[in-house]
């Protein structure tokens, strides 16, 4: 069983988080999810409700996902990640 760091518990699908990189002196974290379907995605998390897409598989094209990779609500982030997980 994976021990989940406190920071990871604030993010959706925390059971699939494989890495959280804290920025030194900055107010964000680079969070990496690896889903059972093999897809991996990274978001720069400024808060649980504010994120920016850092990387995702080039084979995935998802329409209408944020404003050029920006997510402004926790629901947008969760919807984006669920679509990656279920792709």
C-alpha positions in Angstrom: 0.0 0.0 0.0 1.4 3.4 -1.0 1.7 6.0 1.7 0.1 9.2 0.4 1.8 12.5 1.4 -0.5 15.1 2.9 -0.1 17.3 -0.2 -1.3 14.5 -2.4 -4.5 14.1 -0.5 -5.7 17.5 -1.8 -5.7 16.3 -5.4 -8.2 14.1 -7.3 -7.3 10.5 -8.0 -4.5 10.6 -5.3 -4.2 6.9 -5.5 -2.6 7.3 -9.0 -0.2 10.0 -8.0 3.4 8.7 -8.4 5.3 11.9 -7.8 4.9 15.4 -6.3 7.7 17.8 -6.8 7.6 20.9 -4.5 9.1 24.0 -6.0 11.7 25.7 -3.9 10.5 29.1 -2.8 7.5 29.0 -5.2 3.8 28.4 -4.6 3.2 25.4 -6.8 3.8 21.7 -7.1 4.4 19.5 -10.2 2.1 16.5 -9.7 2.4 13.4 -11.8 -0.4 10.9 -12.2 0.1 7.4 -13.8 -3.2 5.6 -14.5 -3.8 1.9 -14.9 -4.3 2.4 -18.6 -0.7 3.4 -18.9 -1.4 7.1 -19.5 0.7 9.6 -17.6 -0.1 13.3 -17.1 1.6 16.1 -15.2 -0.1 19.3 -13.9 1.5 22.3 -12.3 -0.8 22.7 -9.2 -1.0 26.3 -7.8 -3.8 25.2 -5.5 -6.4 22.3 -5.6 -8.5 24.6 -7.8 -5.9 26.2 -10.0 -3.7 24.2 -12.3 -1.8 24.3 -15.6 -1.2 21.4 -18.0 2.5 20.5 -18.0 2.6 17.3 -20.0 0.2 14.6 -21.3 0.5 11.8 -23.9 0.8 13.3 -27.4 -1.6 10.5 -28.6 -4.4 12.0 -26.7 -6.4 14.9 -28.1 -9.1 16.1 -25.7 -11.4 19.0 -26.8 -12.4 21.9 -24.6 -10.0 21.2 -21.8 -9.4 24.4 -20.0 -8.3 27.6 -21.6 -5.1 26.6 -23.4 -4.2 24.1 -20.6 -5.4 26.3 -17.7 -7.9 24.9 -15.2 -9.7 27.2 -12.8 -11.8 24.9 -10.7 -11.3 21.6 -8.9 -14.2 20.2 -11.1 -12.3 21.1 -14.3 -9.2 19.4 -13.0 -11.1 16.3 -12.0 -13.0 16.0 -15.3 -9.7 16.4 -17.3 -8.0 13.7 -15.2 -11.0 11.3 -15.4 -10.9 11.6 -19.2 -7.2 10.7 -19.3 -7.8 7.8 -17.0 -10.7 6.5 -19.1 -9.1 7.0 -22.5 
